[in-house]
Amino acid sequence: MSTFFISSTFSTLKPKPKAFTVRCNSLPPTVHTFWKWFEDEKVVSSKSPAKPGTVKEGLGLVAQRDIARNEVVLEVPKRFWINPDTVSGSDIGRVCNGLKPWISVALFLIREKLREDEYSTWRSYINILPDSTDSTIFWSEEELSEIEGTQLLSTTLSVKEYVKNEFAQVQEQVILPNKQLFPFSVKLDDFIWAFGILRSRAFSRLRGQNLVLIPLADLINHSPSITTEDYAYEIKGAGLFSRDQIFSLRSPIPVKAGEQVLIQYDLNKSNAELALDYGFIESTPDRNTYTLTLQISSSDPFFDDKLDIAESNGTKEVQYFDITLGRPLPPKMLPYLRLVALGGTDAFLLESIFRNAVWDHLELPVSRDNEQVICQVVRSACQAALSGYRTTIEEDEKLEGGDMDPRLAIAVGIRTGEKKVLQHIDEIFKEREMELDEYEYYQERRLRDLGLVGEQGDIIFWEPK
């Protein structure tokens, strides 16, 4: 029998930092120094629409005057960007050739941070970067125990293991053989710090830029109430006769003087991704997602046929389906489930004569046995996953809304959200299981198409004349 199982997925590098509203206080000296650097370089001035401020999230951009919707808040020339091109033009450029882009930029950040005895163009920027965020990659073992049983825990551990392996390789191949470029001790914690900075602050959806840090612009925080990502930022030319490029940041909504300028980071990220990347979550239900992993077992006697059908219809041997709370199942999930469970007397649909039409047949219930199998297996997987959590939904809901540590609040929100999605999935298939006798299956549909079934569903027989 084909196997079904539930697991987590690992997302790739994606953009920016932090979270919500505003509360301005006095700025640390490092931020004053950073702002003065940009003033001296004529990037900003006292008339700039927004400047750094101390806010709930740490640092943010605060409006110095009223800002209109879609108004430019700031512009940062390319010479102040940090990307793989910046690394290539630096002292470590020659030893970073061939490295993954994020690794080369991570090494650049680490070197700029640790070379305290030398002058660095980037010193004032490095000094305002946080030592950590509330991203789960920075959590202690005790803090991680609060998300035991969640997909976020397995994803976090996978990410940390990935970073650890990349560090071991780059330390052996780049750092240790080039002591003149890295005369200080570089530790795994330094590498995790750089990874976390890139994960939370890098803009990765810009035209021609897969990975870039934009100092000052990366102070912009996230608002869950902003429901559009359009026009918040772009890359444009510096002028009619200039080849230089400028990063332009706009406010997607009107902002009053003294309020924080905010944007929407990514409408498609789940709470688990927000927690991993930035160290915050949202309370909206549609941020709660659980990933079902379905697989065509290699021991299935019809493995080759099923794999051919799956690949011909845009799915794979191992297929991931993201289920979001309150939303319908992904369109290809039920056909894929029916394909994986197909066997016994239903196996005739795998014959080559049906190859071009089999997916159409799988869009609808195939047989009562097939439909019952997928209901039972999915429900069993959901119950097994729910038993892996340390707390119940009711216990978590009693904690919500209290005065909790930010990381505990994330943990409670994540595990509550995952459990609600699992219950949502279980309820969908429980209802399907209860309605098995009401469905029309392949054989009935086939007989109806041939005109052999009456209006009441009875089979029509013809007596010979």
C-alpha positions in Angstrom: 0.0 0.0 0.0 1.2 3.5 -0.7 2.4 5.5 2.3 1.1 8.8 3.6 3.0 10.9 6.1 3.1 14.4 7.5 6.3 16.6 7.7 7.7 20.1 7.4 9.1 22.1 4.6 12.1 24.5 4.4 11.7 27.8 2.7 14.4 29.6 0.8 16.0 33.0 1.7 13.5 35.8 1.6 13.2 39.5 2.6 13.4 42.0 5.6 12.9 42.5 9.4 10.6 42.9 12.6 6.9 43.8 13.3 4.2 46.5 14.3 3.4 50.1 15.7 5.2 53.1 17.1 6.6 54.6 20.3 9.4 57.1 19.8 12.1 57.6 22.4 15.7 58.9 22.4 18.0 57.1 20.0 21.2 55.2 20.9 24.4 57.0 19.9 25.1 54.3 17.2 21.9 55.3 15.4 22.8 59.0 15.5 26.2 58.0 14.0 24.6 56.0 11.3 22.2 58.8 10.4 25.0 61.3 10.3 26.9 59.0 7.9 24.0 59.1 5.5 23.6 62.8 6.0 27.3 63.4 5.1 26.9 61.3 2.0 23.9 63.4 1.0 21.5 60.4 1.0 19.3 62.0 3.7 18.8 65.4 5.3 16.8 67.2 8.0 14.0 67.5 5.5 13.8 63.8 4.8 10.2 62.5 5.2 11.2 59.8 7.8 14.2 59.0 10.0 15.1 56.2 12.5 13.2 56.1 15.7 12.9 53.9 18.8 9.7 51.9 18.5 8.0 48.8 19.9 10.0 46.5 17.6 13.3 48.2 18.4 14.2 50.5 15.6 11.9 51.7 12.8 11.3 54.5 10.4 9.2 57.4 11.9 7.5 60.1 9.8 9.0 63.6 10.4 5.9 65.1 8.7 2.7 63.8 7.2 3.4 61.4 4.4 0.9 60.7 1.6 0.0 57.2 0.2 2.6 56.1 -2.4 4.9 59.0 -1.4 8.7 58.3 -1.6 10.0 57.9 2.0 13.7 57.5 1.2 16.0 56.6 -1.7 19.3 54.7 -1.3 21.9 54.7 -4.1 23.5 51.4 -5.1 26.9 52.2 -3.6 25.3 51.8 -0.2 23.8 48.3 -0.9 25.4 45.1 0.3 25.0 42.3 -2.1 27.2 39.7 -3.9 28.6 42.5 -6.1 29.7 44.4 -3.0 31.5 41.2 -1.8 33.2 40.7 -5.2 34.6 44.3 -5.0 35.9 43.9 -1.4 39.1 42.4 0.0 37.5 39.0 0.4 36.0 39.0 -3.2 38.6 36.6 -4.6 38.1 34.0 -1.9 34.3 34.2 -2.2 34.1 33.4 -5.9 31.9 30.3 -6.4 30.2 30.5 -3.0 26.5 30.6 -2.6 25.4 34.3 -2.7 24.1 34.3 0.9 27.3 32.7 2.2 29.5 35.3 0.6 27.4 38.1 2.0 27.4 36.4 5.4 31.2 36.3 5.4 31.3 39.9 4.4 29.0 40.9 7.4 31.0 38.8 9.8 34.3 40.3 8.7 33.0 43.8 9.0 31.6 43.1 12.4 34.7 41.4 13.8 37.4 43.7 12.3 37.1 46.2 15.2 40.7 47.3 15.0 40.3 48.5 11.4 38.4 51.3 9.8 35.4 50.1 7.9 33.1 52.0 5.5 30.2 49.9 6.9 31.0 50.2 10.6 28.1 52.6 11.4 25.7 50.2 9.7 27.1 47.1 11.4 26.8 48.8 14.8 23.0 49.2 14.5 22.4 45.6 13.6 20.8 43.6 16.4 22.8 40.7 18.0 19.7 38.5 17.5 16.0 38.6 16.7 13.1 36.6 18.0 13.5 34.3 15.1 13.4 30.6 16.3 17.0 30.1 15.0 18.1 32.2 18.0 16.0 30.3 20.6 17.5 28.4 23.5 16.8 24.7 23.9 14.3 25.5 26.7 12.5 28.0 24.4 12.4 25.5 21.6 10.8 23.0 23.9 7.7 25.2 23.8 7.2 24.3 20.2 7.7 20.6 20.6 5.6 18.6 18.2 5.2 21.5 15.7 6.4 21.6 12.2 8.2 24.9 13.0 10.5 23.0 15.4 11.5 20.4 12.8 12.0 23.2 10.3 14.1 25.3 12.7 16.3 22.4 13.6 16.7 21.5 9.9 17.7 25.1 9.1 20.2 25.2 12.0 21.7 22.0 10.8 21.9 23.3 7.3 23.7 26.5 8.5 26.0 24.4 10.7 27.0 22.2 7.7 27.6 25.2 5.5 29.7 26.9 8.2 31.9 23.8 8.6 32.5 23.7 4.9 33.3 27.4 4.5 35.5 27.5 7.6 37.6 24.7 6.1 37.7 26.0 2.6 37.8 29.8 3.0 38.2 31.1 6.6 41.1 29.0 7.9 43.2 29.0 4.7 43.0 32.8 4.6 44.1 34.0 8.0 45.3 37.3 6.6 41.7 38.1 5.6 40.1 36.5 8.7 42.7 37.2 11.5 40.0 36.7 14.2 38.1 33.6 15.4 34.9 33.0 13.5 32.5 30.8 15.3 29.2 29.1 14.4 27.3 31.7 16.4 28.7 34.4 14.1 27.6 32.5 11.1 24.1 32.0 12.5 24.0 35.7 13.4 24.8 36.6 9.8 22.3 34.1 8.5 19.6 35.6 10.8 20.4 39.1 9.7 20.0 38.2 6.0 16.9 36.1 6.7 15.2 39.0 8.4 16.5 42.1 6.5 17.5 41.2 3.0 15.3 42.3 0.1 15.1 39.3 -2.3 12.2 40.2 -4.6 13.8 43.1 -6.4 14.3 43.3 -10.1 17.8 42.0 -10.8 18.6 41.5 -7.1 18.2 38.1 -5.6 19.8 39.1 -2.3 20.5 42.6 -1.1 20.7 44.5 2.2 19.7 48.2 1.9 20.9 50.1 5.0 18.3 52.5 6.4 15.6 51.0 4.2 15.8 47.7 6.2 14.6 49.5 9.3 11.1 49.5 7.8 8.8 47.3 9.9 5.8 45.2 9.1 2.1 45.9 9.6 -0.5 43.1 9.4 -3.2 45.7 8.6 -1.5 46.6 5.3 -2.9 44.1 2.8 -1.0 45.0 -0.3 2.7 44.6 -1.3 2.4 46.7 -4.4 4.6 49.7 -5.0 6.2 49.6 -1.5 9.7 49.6 -3.0 11.4 49.4 -6.4 14.8 49.9 -8.1 15.0 52.8 -10.6 17.6 54.8 -12.5 19.3 57.7 -10.8 18.6 60.0 -13.7 18.2 60.4 -17.4 22.0 60.3 -18.1 23.0 58.1 -15.2 23.7 54.4 -15.1 23.5 54.3 -11.3 20.6 52.6 -9.6 18.5 53.8 -6.6 16.4 51.8 -4.2 13.2 53.7 -3.7 10.9 53.1 -0.7 7.3 54.3 -0.7 4.6 54.3 2.0 1.7 52.1 0.9 -0.7 54.1 3.2 -0.9 57.7 4.5 1.1 58.3 7.6 0.8 61.1 10.2 3.9 62.9 11.5 5.3 61.0 14.5 3.8 57.7 13.4 5.8 54.8 12.1 6.1 54.1 8.4 5.2 50.4 7.8 4.8 48.0 4.9 3.6 44.5 4.3 6.5 42.0 4.2 4.8 39.1 2.5 1.1 38.2 2.2 1.9 34.6 1.4 4.1 33.7 4.4 2.6 31.4 7.0 3.0 32.2 10.7 5.7 29.5 10.9 7.6 31.3 8.1 7.1 34.7 9.8 8.4 33.2 13.1 11.4 31.6 11.4 12.4 34.7 9.3 11.5 37.7 11.4 10.5 36.5 14.9 6.9 37.4 15.0 3.5 36.0 14.1 0.0 37.4 13.3 -3.3 36.6 14.9 -5.2 36.3 11.5 -6.4 32.7 10.9 -5.2 32.6 7.3 -1.6 32.8 8.5 -2.0 29.3 10.1 -0.8 26.6 7.8 0.1 23.0 8.1 2.0 21.1 5.4 0.8 17.6 4.5 3.5 15.5 2.8 2.1 12.7 0.6 4.2 10.0 -1.0 3.9 7.3 -3.6 5.7 4.4 -1.9 8.6 2.9 -3.8 7.3 -0.5 -2.7 3.9 0.0 -4.3 3.4 -2.6 -7.1 2.1 0.1 -9.3 4.8 2.6 -8.4 6.1 3.3 -12.0 2.6 3.8 -13.4 1.5 6.1 -10.5 4.7 8.1 -10.7 4.2 8.6 -14.5 0.6 9.8 -13.9 1.7 12.1 -11.1 4.5 13.7 -13.1 2.3 14.0 -16.1 -0.1 16.1 -14.0 2.3 18.4 -12.3 2.9 16.4 -9.1 5.8 14.3 -7.8 6.7 11.1 -6.0 6.8 13.2 -2.8 4.2 16.0 -2.9 3.7 18.8 -0.4 0.3 20.4 0.2 -0.1 23.5 2.4 -3.4 23.5 4.2 -4.6 26.8 5.5 -7.1 27.2 8.3 -10.6 27.9 7.0 -9.7 27.4 3.3 -10.6 24.6 0.9 -8.1 21.8 0.3 -5.5 22.5 -2.5 -7.1 21.5 -5.9 -4.7 18.6 -6.6 -4.7 17.1 -3.2 -7.7 14.8 -3.5 -6.7 13.5 -7.0 -3.2 12.8 -5.7 -4.5 11.0 -2.6 -6.8 8.8 -4.8 -3.9 8.0 -7.0 -1.6 7.0 -4.1 -4.4 4.8 -2.6 -5.4 3.3 -5.9 -5.3 -0.5 -5.9 -7.3 -3.7 -5.9 -10.2 -3.7 -8.4 -9.6 0.0 -9.1 -6.1 -0.6 -10.5 -7.5 -1.0 -14.0 -7.5 2.8 -14.2 -3.7 2.6 -14.3 -3.7 0.8 -17.6 -2.2 2.6 -20.5 -5.6 2.9 -22.3 -6.7 5.3 -19.5 -3.4 7.2 -19.2 -4.6 10.4 -20.9 -7.9 10.5 -18.9 -7.0 9.0 -15.6 -6.4 12.3 -13.8 -9.9 13.5 -14.9 -11.3 10.3 -13.3 -9.3 11.0 -10.1 -10.9 14.4 -9.8 -14.0 12.6 -8.6 -14.4 9.7 -6.2 -13.1 6.4 -7.8 -14.7 3.8 -5.5 -16.0 3.6 -2.0 -13.0 1.6 -0.8 -10.6 4.1 -2.3 -12.4 7.1 -0.8 -12.6 5.3 2.6 -8.9 4.6 2.6 -7.8 8.2 2.0 -10.2 9.4 4.7 -9.0 6.9 7.3 -5.3 7.4 6.5 -5.4 11.2 6.6 -7.5 11.2 9.8 -5.0 8.8 11.4 -2.1 11.0 10.4 -3.8 14.1 11.9 -4.6 12.3 15.1 -1.0 11.1 15.4 0.3 14.6 14.8 -2.0 16.1 17.4 -0.8 13.6 20.0 2.7 15.0 19.5 2.0 18.3 21.1 2.6 19.0 24.8 -0.5 21.0 25.3 -4.1 21.0 24.1 -5.8 23.9 22.2 -7.8 24.7 25.4 -4.6 25.0 27.5 -3.0 27.2 24.9 -6.0 29.5 24.6 -5.9 30.1 28.4 -2.4 31.5 28.0 -3.1 33.7 25.0 -3.7 37.4 25.7 -1.7 37.4 28.9 1.5 39.2 29.6 3.8 36.7 28.0 7.4 36.8 26.9 7.5 37.5 23.1 9.0 34.1 22.3 6.5 32.2 24.4 3.7 34.2 22.7 5.1 33.0 19.4 5.3 29.4 20.6 1.7 29.4 21.9 0.4 31.0 18.7 2.3 28.5 16.5 1.2 25.4 18.3 -2.4 26.6 18.6 -2.5 27.4 14.9 -1.1 24.1 13.8 -3.5 22.2 16.0 -6.4 24.1 14.7 -5.4 23.4 11.1 -5.0 19.7 11.9 -8.5 19.6 13.4 -9.7 21.5 10.3 -8.2 18.7 8.1 -9.6 16.0 10.3 -13.0 17.5 10.2 -13.0 17.7 6.4 -12.2 14.0 6.1 -14.5 13.0 8.9 -17.4 14.6 6.9 -16.2 12.9 3.7 -16.2 9.5 5.6 -19.8 10.1 6.8 -20.9 10.8 3.2 -19.3 7.8 1.5 -22.7 6.3 0.6 -23.8 9.5 -1.0 -21.0 9.9 -3.6 -21.3 8.7 -7.2 -18.3 6.6 -8.0 -16.5 5.7 -11.3 -18.6 2.7 -12.1 -21.9 4.5 -11.6 -20.7 7.5 -13.7 -19.6 5.1 -16.4 -22.9 3.3 -16.5 -24.7 6.7 -16.6 -22.6 7.8 -19.5 -23.6 4.7 -21.4 -27.2 5.2 -20.6 -27.5 2.2 -18.4 -28.6 3.9 -15.3 -32.1 5.3 -14.8 -33.1 8.6 -13.1 -33.4 6.9 -9.7 -30.0 5.3 -10.1 -31.3 1.8 -10.9 -29.5 -0.2 -13.6 -31.4 -0.6 -16.8 -31.6 -4.0 -18.4 -32.9 -4.7 -22.0 -34.8 -7.9 -22.7 -33.9 -9.5 -26.1 -36.8 -9.2 -28.6 
